[in-house]
Amino acid sequence: MRAVTHPVFGEPADVLETTELPDPTPGAGEVRVRLLASPIHNHDLWTIRGTYGFKPELPARSGTEAVGVVEELGEGVENLQVGQRVATGGTFGVWAEQFIARAATLIPVPEGLPDEQAAQLVSMPFSAISLIDFLDVKPGDWIVQNAANGAVGRMVAQMGRARGLNILGLVRRSAAVTELAEQGIDRVVAVDTDDWRDKVAEITGGAPIIAGVDSVGGESSGHVLSLLGENATLVVFGAMDAPVMQLASGPVIFRHITIKGFWGSKVSTEMDAATRGRLFGELAQHLSSGVLTLPVSATFPLEQARDAARASLTAGRVGKVLLRP
């Protein structure tokens, strides 16, 4: 079978290659899945660069989320059937024609849900809804987030609004404000203008912002921090732009601001079954009602993984880049 691998850590567009590997065989409690589609996430690219919290042994495979069809059951697997469509958000090495996954981690995909949406069901939407829960906010509260035009940022805006939250988004380009408005996401401010803070005050009406989400790092971290009110919480979700956060000590000290980290994989692992089931049920409801949309910007075959990686880094991209066999 064909699989996307990398012999060294480095820029994905430089190190990814398609390799012929033996067909995998599932062990006890595992299944073999035939890939239908898989999205490219930032954490996939960070893993390939060797800069993520998980660092695989080389040569390494790639990809963590996918939708596929169960092809073979390992010993003791009774909750799945051959031919069943399933999704996974935490199986390493899914950028391949076939991959092995633990049966307990697979989620049956409802009939009628397109592969393009099912491929994105777990990682980003579940991270977004888990993040909202993590913030411990209530209807009417204000939240500010940067990278508002990113996949998670869009989902937080959509699902947060459905929960009655006020979501303020920061973006780096004025054009992104229009792009988000076309998707029905408002209350977005571009920080590339001198009066962007005045626009924030106009949108919020001076209401205190009690939680902030930083997915960018660098100077953008400080932008989020500067908007937070007394006893607010700044949650660090990612470091898309820089691994170092530029934060002024004054707001942290004098406004008693708490800074927390959020790693979706860890939060998901530690989450109790009842909460996980409740959140997945909410996700399914949002997809069915159209509250949550999962657009796709481009699709590439496995052999063009380098081109796909480049496309995923394109500024202004709307939707995920997918890989298919």
C-alpha positions in Angstrom: 0.0 0.0 0.0 1.0 3.7 -0.4 1.7 5.8 2.7 2.9 9.3 3.2 6.1 9.3 5.2 9.1 11.5 6.1 12.7 10.2 6.6 13.8 13.3 8.6 12.1 16.2 10.4 11.7 19.3 8.4 9.4 21.5 6.4 6.5 19.3 5.1 6.8 20.6 1.6 10.4 19.5 1.5 10.5 16.1 3.4 7.2 14.3 2.7 7.3 11.4 0.3 5.0 8.5 -0.8 6.3 5.1 0.2 5.2 1.5 -0.5 4.6 -0.3 2.8 3.2 -3.8 3.5 -0.6 -4.1 4.1 -1.2 -3.8 7.9 -2.8 -6.5 10.0 -5.0 -5.6 13.0 -4.1 -7.0 16.4 -6.5 -7.7 19.3 -8.9 -4.8 19.8 -7.9 -3.2 16.5 -9.3 -2.8 13.0 -7.9 -2.2 9.6 -9.4 0.9 7.9 -9.4 1.9 4.3 -8.9 5.6 4.0 -11.5 7.8 2.3 -10.3 11.2 3.2 -8.0 13.0 5.8 -7.5 16.7 6.6 -4.2 18.4 7.1 -4.0 20.1 10.5 -1.4 22.4 12.0 -0.5 19.8 14.5 0.2 17.4 11.7 2.7 19.9 10.2 4.3 20.6 13.5 4.8 16.9 14.1 6.5 16.6 10.7 8.8 19.5 11.6 9.5 17.8 15.0 8.2 20.7 17.0 5.0 19.2 18.5 4.4 17.6 21.9 4.5 14.2 20.2 7.7 13.3 18.3 7.6 10.0 16.3 10.5 7.8 15.5 12.0 8.2 12.0 11.2 7.3 9.3 7.7 8.3 10.3 4.2 8.2 8.9 1.9 11.2 9.1 -1.7 12.3 9.7 -4.0 11.9 12.7 -7.6 12.4 11.6 -9.6 10.5 8.9 -12.8 8.9 7.7 -12.6 5.5 6.3 -14.2 2.1 5.8 -13.6 -0.9 8.2 -11.9 -3.6 6.1 -10.8 -6.2 8.8 -11.6 -6.8 12.5 -9.0 -7.8 15.0 -9.6 -10.4 17.7 -12.3 -9.4 20.2 -13.8 -6.5 18.2 -17.5 -6.7 18.4 -18.8 -3.2 18.2 -17.9 -2.6 14.6 -18.6 -4.3 11.3 -16.7 -4.8 8.0 -17.9 -2.2 5.5 -18.9 0.3 8.2 -17.8 3.9 7.8 -15.9 5.3 10.8 -14.1 8.5 11.8 -11.0 8.9 14.0 -9.3 11.9 15.4 -6.4 10.4 17.3 -4.9 7.6 15.2 -1.4 8.4 14.0 -0.3 7.5 10.5 -3.7 7.8 8.7 -2.2 9.4 5.5 -2.1 6.0 3.8 -4.3 3.8 1.7 -4.9 1.7 4.9 -4.2 2.2 8.6 -4.7 0.4 11.9 -6.8 2.0 14.6 -8.0 0.9 18.1 -11.6 -0.1 17.8 -12.5 1.8 21.0 -11.4 5.1 19.4 -13.5 4.9 16.2 -16.7 6.8 15.8 -19.4 5.4 13.5 -20.4 8.0 10.9 -24.1 8.7 10.4 -25.6 8.0 7.0 -26.0 11.2 4.9 -22.9 12.9 6.4 -20.5 13.5 3.4 -16.9 12.2 3.6 -15.6 15.7 3.5 -17.4 16.6 6.7 -16.9 13.3 8.4 -13.1 13.6 7.8 -13.1 16.7 9.9 -15.6 15.6 12.6 -13.3 14.8 15.5 -10.2 16.9 15.9 -11.1 20.5 15.2 -14.8 20.5 16.0 -14.3 18.5 19.2 -11.4 20.6 20.2 -13.5 23.7 19.6 -16.4 22.6 21.6 -14.1 21.2 24.4 -12.4 24.6 24.4 -15.7 26.4 25.0 -16.4 24.0 27.8 -12.9 24.5 29.2 -13.4 28.3 29.3 -16.2 27.8 31.8 -18.3 30.7 30.4 -22.1 31.3 30.5 -24.6 32.9 28.1 -24.0 36.6 27.6 -20.2 36.4 28.5 -17.7 37.9 26.1 -14.7 35.9 24.7 -12.0 37.2 22.4 -9.9 35.0 20.1 -7.2 35.5 17.6 -6.9 33.4 14.4 -10.7 33.9 14.1 -10.5 32.9 10.4 -8.8 29.6 11.2 -10.7 26.3 11.4 -11.1 26.3 15.2 -11.7 30.0 15.3 -14.7 29.7 12.9 -16.1 26.8 14.9 -15.8 28.6 18.2 -17.6 31.5 16.7 -20.4 29.3 15.3 -20.9 27.1 18.3 -20.3 29.8 20.8 -23.1 31.9 19.3 -25.4 28.8 19.4 -24.7 28.7 23.2 -25.5 32.4 23.6 -21.9 33.6 24.0 -20.5 36.8 22.6 -17.5 35.9 20.5 -15.1 38.7 19.3 -12.6 37.6 16.7 -9.2 39.1 15.8 -7.6 38.6 12.4 -4.5 40.0 10.8 -5.9 41.0 7.4 -8.9 43.3 6.7 -9.9 41.0 3.9 -10.5 38.2 6.4 -13.3 40.3 8.0 -15.2 40.1 4.7 -14.4 36.4 4.3 -15.9 35.6 7.7 -18.9 37.8 7.1 -19.7 35.8 4.0 -19.9 32.7 6.3 -22.2 34.5 8.7 -19.5 35.2 11.3 -19.5 38.9 12.5 -17.9 40.8 15.4 -14.5 40.4 13.8 -11.8 43.1 13.9 -8.6 43.3 11.8 -5.5 44.4 13.7 -3.8 45.9 10.6 -5.5 49.3 11.2 -4.6 51.9 13.7 -8.1 52.2 15.2 -8.7 48.5 15.7 -9.1 48.9 19.5 -11.8 51.6 18.9 -13.6 49.1 16.8 -13.4 46.5 19.6 -14.9 49.0 22.0 -17.7 49.8 19.6 -18.6 46.1 19.2 -18.5 45.2 22.9 -20.0 48.4 24.1 -17.4 48.4 26.8 -18.6 45.1 28.3 -15.8 43.2 30.1 -14.1 40.4 28.2 -13.7 37.5 30.7 -11.8 35.0 28.5 -9.3 35.1 25.7 -7.9 32.4 23.3 -4.5 32.7 21.8 -3.7 30.4 18.9 -1.0 32.5 17.3 1.7 33.5 19.7 4.1 36.4 19.3 2.7 39.9 19.2 -0.8 38.6 18.7 -0.8 37.1 22.2 -0.4 40.6 23.6 -3.3 41.8 21.5 -5.6 39.3 23.2 -4.2 40.0 26.6 -4.7 43.7 26.3 -8.5 43.3 25.8 -9.1 41.2 28.8 -10.9 42.5 31.9 -10.5 41.9 35.6 -10.0 38.3 36.7 -10.1 37.1 33.1 -8.5 34.0 31.8 -6.1 33.7 28.8 -6.0 30.2 27.3 -3.1 29.3 25.1 -4.4 27.0 22.4 -1.6 27.1 19.8 1.5 28.9 18.5 0.8 29.2 14.8 3.0 32.3 14.3 5.6 32.1 17.0 6.6 29.8 19.9 7.1 32.8 22.2 4.3 34.9 23.6 4.9 38.6 23.9 2.9 39.5 27.0 3.0 42.8 29.0 3.3 42.0 32.7 1.1 45.0 33.8 -2.3 43.5 32.7 -1.4 40.1 34.2 -0.5 41.7 37.5 -3.0 44.5 37.9 -6.0 42.7 36.4 -5.3 39.4 38.1 -5.3 37.5 34.8 -4.8 33.8 34.8 -2.9 32.1 31.9 -3.7 28.5 31.1 -2.6 26.0 28.4 -5.0 23.8 26.5 -3.9 20.7 24.6 -6.9 19.0 23.0 -5.5 15.5 23.1 -4.9 15.7 26.8 -8.2 17.2 27.6 -10.0 14.6 25.5 -8.1 11.7 27.2 -9.0 13.0 30.6 -12.6 13.7 29.8 -15.3 11.5 31.3 -17.5 9.4 29.0 -20.7 11.3 29.9 -19.1 14.7 29.0 -17.6 13.3 25.8 -21.0 11.9 24.8 -22.8 15.1 25.5 -20.3 17.2 23.4 -20.4 14.8 20.5 -24.2 14.9 20.6 -24.1 18.7 20.5 -21.7 18.5 17.5 -24.0 16.2 15.6 -26.9 18.6 16.3 -24.9 21.6 15.0 -23.9 19.8 11.8 -27.5 18.7 11.1 -28.9 22.2 11.7 -26.3 24.0 9.7 -24.9 25.9 12.7 -21.6 24.3 12.1 -20.0 24.2 8.7 -16.9 22.4 7.7 -15.7 23.8 4.3 -13.0 22.2 2.2 -10.6 24.4 0.2 -8.8 21.7 -1.9 -8.3 18.0 -2.2 -5.0 16.2 -3.2 -4.0 12.6 -3.8 -1.5 11.1 -1.4 1.2 11.4 -4.0 0.9 15.2 -3.9 1.3 15.5 -0.1 4.0 18.1 -0.5 1.7 20.3 -2.7 -1.1 19.7 -0.2 1.1 20.9 2.7 1.9 24.1 0.8 -1.8 24.6 0.1 -2.6 24.2 3.7 -0.3 27.1 4.6 -1.9 29.5 2.0 -3.0 32.8 3.6 -6.7 33.4 3.3 -7.5 29.8 2.7 -11.1 29.0 3.6 -11.6 25.4 4.7 -9.4 22.4 5.2 -7.1 20.8 2.7 -7.9 17.1 2.3 -5.8 14.1 1.2 -7.4 11.1 -0.6 -5.9 7.8 -1.8 
